[in-house]
Amino acid sequence: MRVQRDALFLPLTGLVALGFMALLLTSCQDKNPYSPFDKDPGVTTAITTKSWEAVQQPSQLPNPQDPSTWSGWEAPLLSGILQLGPWPPRNPSEEAMLDTAWQSFTAFDGTRIGIAGIDSVLHRTGKIKAARSALSDAFGRFEQHFPESAAPDIDFSYTGFNYSVYPTASLLLIGCEFFIGADHPSVTQLPPHIYPRYMQERMVPEHLIGDALRGWLLVHFQEEHYPKQGQLADELLYWGKVLFLSRCLAPDVQPWDLLDWTEEEWNWARQHEMQVWIELRQEEFLYTSKRMDIQRWVADAPFTKAGAVPQDSPDRLGWYLGMRWVEDFMARHPEMTLEQLMDQSNVLPFLQSYRPKG
């Protein structure tokens, strides 16, 4: 059901009044909406494996007849991502074909360069160890906030530049090659029509934790909470809730890294938030159900290609605005738990709570 425009927005001539209202609400805005959720991570049941090492030192695959030798990554990586064959293979012929395909994949020059990048950039520098610790803490907090849900197993993998994050119900598989740096030879040699330079520049170690956590949460909650046929406002609210939740679970990750931005892009969004909000509401984009129009606000691009948003903007400003809606809503509802937040599907209370910065 479409909500009447007058119920949500002040006319543009009312911006002075909006500023006055913001002064009256200063005490509420100054509250940190994240602080009540910064729980001690406790003990997490997440199990970490490193299938990239199996690619680094290839040998025979685990015995398909003996599940005790499996680590959990075999079916998602071999069958789901690389599509080398079924796991476990159903007969000796399939087993032989899978082993041959695996040996070819691990011996490929591109694979060797990518694996060397994971080893030198992430492993030897301690970044994989730090990411494992941060994600374990994040999922420890997750299990406290969502006691009916189990944390996933975590695998640091190599996917042949197919998936940066491959989340399933029980496994969070991370394609580490997507985080070895924009200038690594394995990245600069990627086909630019698939991975243009602006995407390569985001393949930095600082984005690993945020991408992994955000990607798993998006899939984990999508069945019950993602608005499959919703309007743009519904889409932005879902993204905003996931990003808010990510910041609560991983408080040490910089907010710009959670959005795959630079600090400069984050500052641009903060400084231009009011103008972007005015653009969004003037064009009534919030009410569109057209996927092409929705994608303009949430899709990867050199900048946010929507309305009159300038080209010096970061992309996916819809993510940022959705997060800001949730920030202001939660600052005004400190009694609400994260479980209760995820159950909120009505956009109107979030928009009524929102006070754009700038």
GITA-V117382 format. One record per residue. PSI is psi in whole degrees, 0 to 359 (* if undefined). BURIAL is I if it has 9 or more other C-alpha atoms within 8 Angstrom, else O. D_CENTER is the distance of its C-alpha to the mean C-alpha in Angstrom with 1 decimal. Layout:
psi-><PSI | PSI>
burial-><BURIAL | BURIAL>
d_center-><D_CENTER | D_CENTER>
This chain:
psi-><132 | 132 | 140 | 138 | 319 | 338 | 344 | 325 | 146 | 151 | 159 | 330 | 352 | 12 | 329 | 317 | 323 | 318 | 321 | 318 | 323 | 323 | 320 | 334 | 16 | 316 | 325 | 320 | 329 | 346 | 136 | 109 | 350 | 334 | 324 | 346 | 4 | 70 | 156 | 134 | 341 | 216 | 126 | 150 | 3 | 134 | 134 | 131 | 168 | 81 | 346 | 332 | 331 | 330 | 325 | 321 | 73 | 141 | 194 | 144 | 161 | 154 | 113 | 344 | 355 | 90 | 340 | 344 | 354 | 154 | 350 | 341 | 346 | 305 | 312 | 318 | 308 | 316 | 314 | 313 | 302 | 339 | 47 | 341 | 170 | 146 | 127 | 151 | 148 | 347 | 169 | 326 | 314 | 324 | 317 | 318 | 320 | 318 | 320 | 317 | 321 | 317 | 322 | 318 | 315 | 335 | 349 | 137 | 317 | 323 | 316 | 320 | 317 | 317 | 321 | 324 | 317 | 318 | 312 | 322 | 322 | 318 | 303 | 337 | 355 | 7 | 326 | 319 | 316 | 321 | 320 | 317 | 316 | 318 | 324 | 318 | 317 | 317 | 337 | 317 | 320 | 314 | 333 | 321 | 331 | 73 | 343 | 354 | 147 | 142 | 149 | 160 | 153 | 134 | 126 | 113 | 181 | 124 | 9 | 33 | 40 | 315 | 127 | 327 | 129 | 89 | 137 | 182 | 328 | 355 | 137 | 101 | 125 | 124 | 93 | 337 | 342 | 1 | 31 | 5 | 140 | 335 | 7 | 141 | 326 | 331 | 315 | 340 | 1 | 146 | 123 | 339 | 343 | 315 | 83 | 167 | 322 | 330 | 321 | 324 | 347 | 357 | 65 | 154 | 329 | 341 | 355 | 308 | 312 | 316 | 316 | 312 | 312 | 316 | 319 | 318 | 320 | 317 | 321 | 320 | 356 | 325 | 318 | 336 | 345 | 129 | 91 | 325 | 28 | 175 | 174 | 320 | 320 | 319 | 314 | 325 | 319 | 312 | 318 | 319 | 319 | 318 | 319 | 314 | 319 | 319 | 327 | 322 | 332 | 69 | 342 | 351 | 132 | 141 | 327 | 329 | 329 | 335 | 7 | 33 | 170 | 168 | 326 | 320 | 321 | 315 | 324 | 314 | 320 | 318 | 334 | 16 | 315 | 315 | 320 | 319 | 319 | 319 | 316 | 317 | 328 | 317 | 357 | 34 | 332 | 334 | 357 | 144 | 5 | 125 | 324 | 318 | 323 | 318 | 331 | 332 | 348 | 353 | 154 | 134 | 168 | 331 | 175 | 107 | 65 | 132 | 227 | 20 | 127 | 161 | 351 | 8 | 157 | 163 | 172 | 40 | 340 | 322 | 312 | 314 | 319 | 319 | 320 | 323 | 313 | 321 | 307 | 323 | 314 | 330 | 332 | 354 | 65 | 345 | 348 | 136 | 168 | 326 | 316 | 323 | 313 | 337 | 353 | 116 | 349 | 119 | 330 | 312 | 328 | 317 | 327 | 332 | 339 | 132 | 99 | 143 | 161 | *>
burial-><O | O | O | O | O | O | O | I | O | I | O | O | O | O | I | O | O | I | O | O | O | I | O | O | O | O | O | O | I | O | O | O | I | I | O | O | O | I | O | O | I | O | O | I | O | I | O | I | O | I | I | I | O | I | I | I | O | O | O | O | O | O | O | I | O | O | O | O | O | I | O | O | I | I | I | I | I | I | I | O | I | I | I | I | I | I | I | O | I | O | O | O | O | I | I | O | I | I | I | O | I | I | I | O | O | I | O | O | O | O | I | I | I | I | I | I | I | I | I | I | I | I | I | O | O | O | I | I | O | O | I | I | O | I | I | I | I | I | I | I | I | I | I | O | I | I | O | O | O | O | I | I | I | I | I | I | I | I | I | I | I | O | I | I | I | I | I | I | O | I | I | I | I | I | I | I | I | I | I | I | I | I | O | I | O | I | I | I | O | O | O | O | O | O | I | I | O | I | O | I | I | I | I | I | I | O | I | I | I | I | I | I | I | I | I | I | I | I | I | I | I | O | O | O | I | I | I | O | O | I | I | I | I | I | I | I | I | I | I | I | I | I | I | I | I | I | I | I | I | I | I | O | I | O | O | I | I | I | I | I | I | O | O | O | I | I | O | I | I | I | I | I | I | I | O | I | I | O | I | I | I | O | O | O | I | I | I | I | I | O | O | O | I | I | O | I | I | I | O | O | I | O | I | I | I | O | O | O | I | O | I | O | I | I | I | I | I | I | I | I | I | I | I | I | I | I | I | I | I | I | I | O | O | O | O | O | O | I | O | O | I | I | O | O | O | O | I | O | O | I | I | O | I | I | O | O | O | O>
d_center-><29.2 | 29.0 | 29.4 | 32.1 | 31.0 | 33.5 | 31.9 | 28.7 | 29.7 | 32.5 | 34.4 | 33.8 | 37.1 | 35.8 | 33.4 | 36.1 | 36.2 | 32.5 | 32.8 | 35.6 | 33.6 | 30.9 | 33.6 | 34.7 | 31.2 | 30.7 | 31.0 | 28.3 | 25.9 | 26.6 | 25.3 | 22.1 | 20.1 | 18.0 | 21.0 | 22.2 | 19.2 | 19.3 | 21.0 | 22.3 | 20.1 | 23.3 | 23.3 | 20.5 | 21.5 | 18.6 | 20.4 | 19.3 | 20.6 | 20.6 | 21.4 | 21.2 | 24.5 | 26.0 | 25.5 | 26.8 | 29.9 | 30.4 | 33.0 | 33.8 | 31.0 | 31.2 | 34.1 | 33.0 | 35.9 | 34.8 | 31.5 | 32.2 | 31.4 | 27.9 | 24.7 | 22.3 | 20.6 | 23.5 | 23.0 | 19.3 | 19.9 | 23.5 | 23.6 | 20.2 | 18.7 | 21.9 | 24.3 | 27.1 | 28.7 | 28.6 | 27.9 | 30.3 | 32.8 | 35.5 | 38.5 | 39.8 | 39.4 | 35.7 | 35.3 | 37.2 | 35.2 | 31.9 | 33.2 | 34.5 | 31.2 | 29.3 | 31.9 | 31.6 | 27.9 | 28.1 | 31.1 | 29.6 | 29.7 | 26.2 | 25.0 | 27.2 | 26.0 | 22.3 | 23.3 | 25.4 | 22.5 | 20.4 | 23.7 | 24.6 | 21.5 | 19.4 | 22.0 | 25.2 | 23.6 | 22.2 | 18.5 | 17.7 | 19.9 | 18.2 | 14.7 | 16.3 | 17.9 | 14.9 | 12.9 | 16.3 | 16.8 | 13.5 | 14.4 | 17.9 | 17.1 | 15.2 | 18.5 | 20.5 | 18.8 | 18.6 | 21.7 | 22.0 | 18.8 | 18.7 | 16.2 | 15.4 | 17.1 | 15.2 | 16.3 | 16.1 | 17.2 | 18.3 | 17.6 | 19.7 | 16.9 | 16.0 | 12.5 | 10.1 | 8.6 | 11.2 | 10.8 | 14.1 | 15.8 | 17.0 | 15.2 | 12.0 | 13.1 | 11.7 | 13.3 | 14.5 | 16.4 | 13.4 | 13.6 | 17.4 | 18.1 | 18.8 | 22.5 | 22.7 | 25.1 | 22.8 | 20.3 | 23.1 | 24.8 | 22.0 | 23.4 | 22.6 | 22.8 | 19.7 | 17.9 | 19.5 | 19.9 | 17.4 | 14.7 | 16.5 | 16.6 | 12.9 | 13.4 | 14.2 | 14.2 | 12.8 | 9.3 | 9.4 | 8.9 | 5.9 | 4.1 | 6.2 | 6.0 | 2.9 | 4.0 | 7.3 | 7.6 | 7.1 | 9.8 | 11.7 | 12.5 | 12.9 | 16.5 | 17.8 | 15.8 | 14.4 | 17.2 | 18.1 | 21.0 | 20.1 | 20.7 | 18.4 | 18.7 | 17.5 | 14.3 | 13.7 | 14.5 | 12.0 | 9.1 | 11.1 | 11.6 | 8.1 | 7.6 | 11.2 | 10.9 | 8.3 | 11.1 | 13.7 | 12.7 | 12.1 | 14.7 | 15.5 | 12.3 | 13.2 | 11.6 | 11.7 | 9.8 | 6.7 | 7.3 | 8.4 | 11.8 | 15.1 | 17.0 | 19.4 | 16.9 | 15.9 | 19.6 | 20.3 | 18.1 | 19.9 | 23.2 | 23.0 | 21.3 | 24.6 | 25.4 | 22.1 | 22.6 | 26.2 | 25.2 | 22.9 | 25.6 | 28.5 | 27.4 | 26.5 | 23.3 | 22.1 | 24.4 | 23.7 | 22.7 | 22.9 | 19.8 | 20.8 | 21.0 | 17.7 | 16.0 | 17.6 | 15.5 | 12.0 | 12.4 | 12.1 | 15.6 | 17.8 | 17.9 | 17.6 | 20.4 | 21.5 | 25.0 | 26.4 | 23.2 | 24.5 | 23.3 | 22.7 | 19.7 | 16.1 | 14.3 | 12.1 | 14.3 | 13.8 | 10.4 | 12.5 | 15.4 | 13.8 | 12.7 | 16.3 | 17.8 | 16.4 | 17.5 | 20.9 | 21.3 | 20.5 | 22.8 | 25.5 | 24.9 | 24.8 | 26.2 | 23.2 | 21.2 | 17.5 | 18.7 | 20.8 | 18.1 | 16.1 | 19.5 | 20.1 | 20.1 | 22.6 | 21.3 | 24.7 | 24.6 | 21.4 | 23.0 | 26.2 | 24.7 | 22.9 | 24.8 | 23.3 | 23.8 | 26.1>
